[in-house]
Amino acid sequence: MIKFTCIALLLALPLAATALTVEQAYAAIPHQRTVYDASGSRLAKGHIEALDQLFTLSDRGTVLRVEALDALKRRDTARLRATVRDYASLFDALRQLRPTPQTRAATDLVLQAVQQHQSFFDTKLAAAPRLDSAFTVDVTQSSQKLRQAYSLLMAAFPEETARNRQAFFDYLCALDFL
């Protein structure tokens, strides 16, 4: 059930022809990637499904962030514009998640952070052709939200395995600009 839901979510997201894989995005950051192990989790099924879905979409956000920053660095306005459009699909997929009461606040914070990522890149597009990579307040605020989401998950699930608690950090840290 979990894999089917995640596959359905991913299929709903448009991918650019030159889209990076999740592994390539993590390598580009570079950041360690610890995959959430649903089968090894000690949590109830509803929590496992909610976290698995959230982290699948977090990975997609990491790919978009890496692609958009690369487009910004290369001053590739067309590619940046296409990636920003993909943020809208990611945002919609995050809004469609059905978090548990224990994952709701963290999910909402990730949603807000992704929205701020999109806003950051929209601001950069509005400044074209003078694209620069200087961060805005959106980047700082999104970072704060992702750190808060991590803290909430750690507090909500102290009984989770060490591997999965590391995954909480890796997913949210990779999504973070800072």
C-alpha positions, 0 to 999 in steps of 0.5 A, a space after each residue: 500500500 505504501 509503495 503504491 501510494 508513493 508511486 502514485 504521488 511521484 507519477 503525479 509530479 511532472 519531471 523535466 526531460 533533464 531531471 536529476 535522480 534523487 541520488 544525483 541530487 544528494 551527491 550534488 549537495 553533497 549530503 548523506 542519504 538515509 532512506 526511511 525504512 518502513 519495514 523496520 519502523 516501530 511505528 503504527 501503520 498510519 504513521 509509517 505511511 504518512 512519513 513515507 509519503 512525506 519523505 518521498 515528496 521531500 526527496 522530490 523537493 530536494 531534486 527541484 531545489 538542486 535543479 533550480 539552484 543549478 539553473 540559477 547558477 548557470 543563469 538559465 532562465 528557461 530551465 529555472 522557469 520550468 523547475 519553478 512550475 514543477 514546484 507547483 505540482 510538488 506543493 499540490 502533492 504535499 497538500 494532498 497528503 493525509 498526515 496523522 495528528 502526530 505528523 500534521 505540524 511537521 507536514 505543514 511546516 515542510 509544505 510552507 518551506 517548499 512554498 518559500 522555496 518556490 517564492 525564492 525562485 520566483 523572486 529570482 525570475 522576476 529579477 531576470 536577466 540579472 539572476 543571482 544566487 543571493 538568498 532572500 528572507 524566504 530561504 532563512 524562514 524555510 530553513 527555520 521551518 525545516 529545522 522545526 519540522 525535524 524537531 517535531 518529528 524527533 519529539 513525536 517519535 522517540 521510539 523510532 529506530 536510530 536509522 529512521 531517526 537519522 533519515 528524519 534528519 537527512 531528508 529535511 536537511 537535504 531539502 534545506 538551503 542552509 
